[in-house]
Amino acid sequence: MNEGQTRYAVHPQASHRAVGGEIFIVTSDRAFHRLSVPSAVDTFLAIAQGNARRADLEAQVVARYQVSAQQAHVDVGLFLQSLLDKQVIVVAEDAPCG
């Protein structure tokens, strides 16, 4: 699969809440994560609204933050990998059913 077509979803065992323009997340290992950078908050919220394609997340960053497509590709990729490593999100195909 083309990496731009990869879909991401919030990890089914992670809980999150938006408060005052920030996102607070608790993962299954009881780790606490806070997103406060607007582009990170927007990207996470797009993922939380439904399985989000990487290409769509990158396009959103380009449109909202006037960065190049190349920069959005790098930045979104690093952010997604960080969220995956922290078990905040999963690749949608890996999400457990039910």
C-alpha positions as CSV (number, residue, x, y, z in Angstrom):
1,M,0.0,0.0,0.0
2,N,1.2,3.5,-0.8
3,E,2.1,5.2,2.5
4,G,-0.2,8.2,1.6
5,Q,-3.1,5.7,1.6
6,T,-2.3,4.4,5.0
7,R,-5.2,5.1,7.5
8,Y,-4.7,5.8,11.1
9,A,-7.1,5.6,14.1
10,V,-6.9,6.4,17.7
11,H,-5.7,3.3,19.7
12,P,-8.8,1.5,21.0
13,Q,-7.3,1.5,24.5
14,A,-6.3,5.2,24.6
15,S,-8.6,7.8,26.0
16,H,-8.5,11.5,25.0
17,R,-10.2,14.7,25.8
18,A,-9.9,18.2,24.2
19,V,-9.7,21.0,26.8
20,G,-8.9,24.6,26.0
21,G,-7.3,24.0,22.6
22,E,-5.2,21.1,23.9
23,I,-5.6,17.3,23.8
24,F,-4.9,15.2,26.8
25,I,-4.4,11.5,26.2
26,V,-4.0,8.5,28.5
27,T,-2.7,5.3,27.0
28,S,-3.2,1.7,28.2
29,D,0.2,1.8,30.0
30,R,-1.2,4.7,32.0
31,A,1.1,7.2,30.3
32,F,-0.1,10.8,30.0
33,H,0.4,12.7,26.8
34,R,-0.5,16.4,26.1
35,L,-0.7,17.9,22.6
36,S,-0.7,21.7,22.6
37,V,0.9,22.7,19.2
38,P,-2.0,23.7,17.0
39,S,-0.9,21.6,14.0
40,A,-0.6,18.5,16.3
41,V,-4.0,19.2,17.8
42,D,-5.6,19.5,14.4
43,T,-3.9,16.4,13.1
44,F,-4.9,14.3,16.1
45,L,-8.5,15.6,15.9
46,A,-8.7,14.6,12.3
47,I,-7.5,11.1,13.2
48,A,-10.0,10.9,16.1
49,Q,-12.9,11.8,13.8
50,G,-12.5,8.6,11.8
51,N,-9.8,6.6,10.0
52,A,-7.7,9.3,8.5
53,R,-5.5,8.8,5.4
54,R,-1.9,10.1,5.7
55,A,-2.3,12.0,2.4
56,D,-5.3,13.8,3.8
57,L,-3.5,14.7,7.0
58,E,-0.6,16.1,5.0
59,A,-3.0,18.1,2.8
60,Q,-4.6,19.6,5.9
61,V,-1.3,20.8,7.2
62,V,-0.3,22.3,3.9
63,A,-3.7,24.2,3.6
64,R,-3.9,25.4,7.2
65,Y,-0.2,26.2,7.9
66,Q,1.1,27.2,4.5
67,V,4.0,24.8,4.5
68,S,5.3,22.9,1.5
69,A,4.0,19.5,0.7
70,Q,7.5,18.1,1.3
71,Q,7.7,19.7,4.7
72,A,4.2,18.5,5.6
73,H,5.2,14.9,4.5
74,V,8.2,14.9,6.8
75,D,6.5,16.6,9.8
76,V,3.3,14.5,9.6
77,G,5.4,11.3,9.2
78,L,7.4,12.1,12.3
79,F,4.3,13.0,14.3
80,L,2.5,9.8,13.2
81,Q,5.5,7.7,14.1
82,S,5.7,9.3,17.5
83,L,2.0,8.6,18.2
84,L,2.4,5.0,17.0
85,D,5.4,4.5,19.2
86,K,3.5,5.9,22.2
87,Q,0.5,3.7,21.4
88,V,-1.8,6.7,21.0
89,I,-2.8,5.7,17.4
90,V,-2.7,2.5,15.3
91,V,-2.6,1.8,11.6
92,A,-6.4,1.3,10.9
93,E,-5.9,-2.2,9.5
94,D,-4.3,-3.2,12.8
95,A,-7.1,-1.9,14.9
96,P,-8.9,-4.8,16.8
97,C,-12.4,-5.5,15.7
98,G,-15.4,-5.3,18.0
